[in-house]
Amino acid sequence: MRRELSEAVEQQRATSEILRVVASSPTDLQPVLNTLAENAARVCGADNAAIYRIDGDRLRRVAQYGSIPRGRTGNLPLLRSYVQARAVIDRETIHIHDLAEVPEDELLARGPRLRGTRTMLVTPLLRDGVVIGAISIRRLEVRPFTDKQIALLKTFADQAVIAIENVRLFQEIQDKNKALAVANERLEELDKLKSDFVSNVSHELRTPLTAIKGSADNMLDGLTGPLNEKQTRYLTRIKANTDRLARLINDILDLSRIETGRVELHLASLRLVPLAQEVTDHLVPVAAAKNISVEVAASDTGVTAWADRDKVTQVLTNLIGNDVKFTPSDGKVTVAIERKGEEWVELSVADTGPGIPREESQRIFDKFYQIAEGATSTKGTGLGLAISKGLIELHGGQIWVESEVDKGSTFFFTLPAQP
Amino acid sequence: MALKALIVDDEEDVLEVLQDRLEAYGFTVVAARTGREALERLSQESFDGVFMDIKMPEMDGMRTLGEIRKSGSAIPVIIITASSTKEAARQALARGANEYVLKPFEWQELKSKIEKVYQINLS
């Protein structure tokens, strides 16, 4: 009774020690296997313990404990004449009561014999029925292991399998993480290549545009002599279209920078009412030509965002410019600014234009998307809203449109309020 | 007396429209196609201003600007570049350029930069 109790205590101690080592070295298998070998020998009352793993066509000793000297390499061929290999091949526990009584032509076991092993117990390491190695314990005297000790050794074998599997999974995760990191890096490189490409192309496009535009401008300004009406009209067309191309190049470059995360925000406190006023002032000549009134409405003129001035200017210019463009003569464009709770400010640009059908209100923020109807006469790049969306989202804000066909549209966007 | 400008650009087409325009503003214009040629010209005759591209073969506008300033010259330099980022143009300012315009540009923009640099009013 007392012996049983002390055995139970001993087992408990061994298990907790193994668990402790497993917990403290999730990546390093060796300390776990060493502890397993030591506890297997001690708890089962053996002079020696060893753990083997399959390594190609051999069995490699990966941990050992005890007083019996061992062969140098610790490598065994996976042949049935070797007792450890036989346990692996047969996937069965082998218990030899006295090695001296087993003939050499039946079981070689040269090493154990040489070093005076008499009783020997080997059990395979099985993972889901697949053998991955073996654990063996030996005694220098003839004293067979008890059923309880045999069961214990199987428990140690299970623990070794769990430890090996843990480390394997851990390494697999690490390998996958590494592969992911490499893939990520490659993607970043590709992004940069794309961005550099767009940047180079845009540079190469600007130079000929400068020559075309400069030539048309010089002629239109009379530097090359008087022009007739048709020549003037043609040159005006050349100029307008080079301007359009230049805008397109700028927009593509902007969008490429946004998409590759190369836009840096210079955040500062930004008073929105004067800014909106400034933007509308710039657009007044265009609006006045169509007799469209542009107003900034805000109950609180002190509304302040935490945002990048240039970027917000770009978004407002785009939205108000769009509205002026799409609103028929004698219409009205209203910019409203208000605080939304503690954290946000909301800006809206409302027009009395043709409106946007519901099914298109999401897609208009897509690249190169243009509303089918009414858009034919206006020449945008089709990128303005995609850029605006990118810039607002970079700030952490949102942009959307509410619209009713034939009544008008209101574009909304939010920005972080000044903290 | 007319102001004398050195324009530096490797693009013949751009050089001509720029030359015509500056002459219309009343400048006397000399053209150079590389930075090296520009430095040679500057060492041989006196100018009132340099209008220079950045991206040029042989010796680019940045290096040329550096050489001009290294020689102790305070001649006004206006950078006219197709550089797709403003960064290069801003760098040029840091290295001693007086102003910059980005290609393609409105003449009005160049005109106002010239008026600012020379404190004059062009017709």
Chai-1 contact restraints between the chains, C-beta under 6 A:
chainA,res_idxA,chainB,res_idxB,connection_type,confidence,min_distance_angstrom,max_distance_angstrom,comment,restraint_id
A,S199,B,S84,contact,1.0,0.0,6.0,A-B,restraint_1
A,S202,B,S84,contact,1.0,0.0,6.0,A-B,restraint_2
A,H203,B,A82,contact,1.0,0.0,6.0,A-B,restraint_3
A,H203,B,S84,contact,1.0,0.0,6.0,A-B,restraint_4
A,R206,B,A82,contact,1.0,0.0,6.0,A-B,restraint_5
A,R206,B,K103,contact,1.0,0.0,6.0,A-B,restraint_6
A,R206,B,P104,contact,1.0,0.0,6.0,A-B,restraint_7
A,T207,B,E11,contact,1.0,0.0,6.0,A-B,restraint_8
A,T207,B,A82,contact,1.0,0.0,6.0,A-B,restraint_9
A,L209,B,P104,contact,1.0,0.0,6.0,A-B,restraint_10
A,T210,B,V14,contact,1.0,0.0,6.0,A-B,restraint_11
A,T210,B,K103,contact,1.0,0.0,6.0,A-B,restraint_12
A,T210,B,P104,contact,1.0,0.0,6.0,A-B,restraint_13
A,A211,B,D13,contact,1.0,0.0,6.0,A-B,restraint_14
A,A211,B,V14,contact,1.0,0.0,6.0,A-B,restraint_15
A,K213,B,P104,contact,1.0,0.0,6.0,A-B,restraint_16
A,G214,B,V17,contact,1.0,0.0,6.0,A-B,restraint_17
A,S215,B,V17,contact,1.0,0.0,6.0,A-B,restraint_18
A,D217,B,W107,contact,1.0,0.0,6.0,A-B,restraint_19
A,N218,B,V17,contact,1.0,0.0,6.0,A-B,restraint_20
A,N218,B,D20,contact,1.0,0.0,6.0,A-B,restraint_21
A,L223,B,D20,contact,1.0,0.0,6.0,A-B,restraint_22
A,L223,B,A24,contact,1.0,0.0,6.0,A-B,restraint_23
A,A246,B,P104,contact,1.0,0.0,6.0,A-B,restraint_24
A,L253,B,S84,contact,1.0,0.0,6.0,A-B,restraint_25
